[in-house]
Amino acid sequence: MAAATVLLVDDRDTTLAAALQFHGFAVHRADTGRGALTAAAEASLDAVLLEVDLADIDGFEVCRRLRSAGDTTPLVFLTGRTSVEDRVHGIDVGADDYIPKPVDLEELVTRLRAVIRRAGSSQSQGRLELGDLVMNDEAHLVTRGGVPVPLSPTEFRLLRYFLEHAGRVLPRAELLAEVWHRPEDEGTNVVDTYVGYLRRKVDHVDPKLIHTVRGFGYILRVGQ
């Protein structure tokens, strides 16, 4: 089984990354809020471990921006902020767990694995969602605001890939390779054509979910 990949966002702790690696995690590091947002957009992550007190953007705002962009990666606050108000706020902005420092390493590892396991269990049930857009993979059913959205097999595969990578910019070449299994050098506009089909069926109501990132590709998220 591949190691779970964790983004550790903390500008003070210099030892936790090594401890997590010792317990079998693959660890990416960021020491600012902006660095965390960039890493989350570029890397394939199983969880984010996030300090609240960062030099630029605080962890609450980082979490809020990730969730607003449709990023559903399990997120755990590990922070010196210990008040009940902070704990409640952390969960309110979208965290899956809130762990005050100091914490026993074994407890941290157990709780981190638990949120990753819960996310994997939910995904294995074949349900993917962003806002009011819901895909039931097993039933081959997509709804938007509770209303069924009829999709062709190719449109369904494309939307599934968008939902699996919500909040991340997807280059056309990646979509072509992963959804159509075709090389980039075929020079086809099939990706743009099918994104257009999806937009007409999925984005006929607000908020719009499929956005163009000029010069790069597309992203599925709530809001610009």
N, C-alpha and C positions, 0 to 999 in steps of 0.2 A: 504494500500500500504506500502511495506517495505521501511524503511529509506534508502536513498542513502548512500553508503559507500565511504568515502573520505580518501585518504592518505595525511596527512599534513606533509610536509617535511620542517622544519624550525628549526634552532638551537638557535633562539633568542626569537621568539614570544611565550609567555607563556599563553596568554589569548584567542587567536583565536580559539583554539580547543573547549573551553567551549562555545564561541559565536556560532560556527557552530552547536554544539550539541543543543543549545537552539533553533536554526532554523530548527531542525529536521534531521540533518545529523548524521550518525554513523561515528566516526572519529578514524582512526589509526594514530599513531605518529611515525615519524622518524626524527632524528636530524643530520644524515650524508647521503652522497650520497650512500655509500655502504648499509646503513640501508634501504634506499629507494628502492634500487634494490632488496634486500632480501624480503622486505615487499610486493613489487609489484609481485614477483614471488610466494609468499605463500598465499596471501589474494585475495579474490574475490572483486575487486574494481569497483566503478562506475566512479571515477575521481581521479586524482592526483593534488594536489595543492603544487607547488614547488618553493622554494626560489632558486635563482641562486647562491648566495654566501654561500657556505657550507665549512666546515673545511677540507674535504678530496677531494671529487670529486665535481666539480661545477655542478650546475643544468643543464647547457647546455649539459654537457657530460652525465649526468644521463638520460636526455631525449633522446639523440642520441642513447645510449645503449638500452634503452627500445624499441625504434622504430626499431633498427637494429635486435633486438630479435623477432620482430613481435608483440610486445605488442601495441595494438591500443586503450588502455584505454584513455579516454579524459584527457588531461593534460593542466593545466593552470599555467603559471608562475605568482607568486605574489611576487614581489621583489622590492628592493630599487634601482635596476639598471633602470634608466629612459631614457637613451639616445635612439635616433632613431636607431642607429646601433645595440644596444642590443635587441630592440624590433624586428627588422628585423631578427636578428640571431636566436632569440627564436622561431619565426615562421618557419624559414628555417630548424631548427633541428627537427621540428615535433610537436610543441605545438599547441593547439587548440585556445588558447587565451593568452594574455600577459597583466598583470595588474600591473602598477607601484604603489608602496606604496608612501604615505598613500592612502588608498581607503576607501570610505564609506562602511560600512558593508552591508547595503541593496543592494548597487550596486554589491558588491562581490557575495553575495548570488544569486542575479538575474543572473549574468553572469555565475556562476558555474552551476546553474540549467539549463541554456540555452545550455551549451555544453553537459551536460548529456542528455538532451532531444533530441538534434540533433543526438547524437550517438544512442540513443534508436530508433529514427525514422528510421535511416538508417538500423539498424539491423532488424527492424520490416518489412522492405521491402524484407527481405529474401536474401540479398546479403552479402556474407562474402568473404573476400579476404586477401591474404598475398602475396606481391610481384606480380608476374604475374599469381598466382593461384587464380581463381575466382570461387565461388560457388553461383549459383542462386537456392536457396532452393525451390522457388515456381515452377520454371520450371524443377527442378530436373536435373540441368545441371552443369557440372564442366568443366572448361577450364584451360589449362596451356599454357601461351603465345598465347592465342587466339585459341588454338587447342582443340577440345572437348576431354575429358578423360572419356571413358566408365567405369562405376563403378557398381558393384553389390549393392543391397540394404544395405547389411551390411557394405561394403566398404564406401558407401556414408554416413551412420550414423557415422562411425568411423572418417572419414575426417571432417564431420561437427563438431564433438566434439573437434577435434584438432584445427579447425579454431576458434571455440568459446572460446578456452582457449589458443590461440597462445601466445608463450613467457613464458608459465608456464610448469614446469616439471610435467608430468602426470604419476603417478605410474600405474603399470599393474593392480593392484587391483581396482583402481578407474575406469580405462577403462573397465574392466570386469563388474563392477557393473553398470556403467552408459550406456554403449553401448549394452551389452548383458544381463544385469539384472541377472547376475549370481554371486553367492558368491565366495569369494577368495579361500575358502577351497576345491573347486572342483578340484583344481590342474591341470587346463587345460592350454595348450600353445596356445590357440586360439588367444590371443592378439598378440603374436609374429608372428603367421602365417599370420594374416590379415594385420599387419603392413608391413610385407614382400610383400604382394600383393600390398598394396598402394604404397610402394616405387618403385616397378617395373612400375607402371602406372603413378605416379606423379613425381618421381625423376629420370626419364630417361634423364632429361636435367639439366644443372646447372643454378642457384645455387641449391644445395640440400636443402630441407626444413625439412625433417623428420630426427631427430637426436636421437641417443641412448645416454642416460645419465647412464653410467654403474653403476649398483647397485640400480638404482632408477626407471627408466622407460624411457619415450620418451618425446620429446619436438618438437613442430613445430615452426621454426623460420628461418629467412634468415641468413645463415652463421653459423659458429661454435660458 
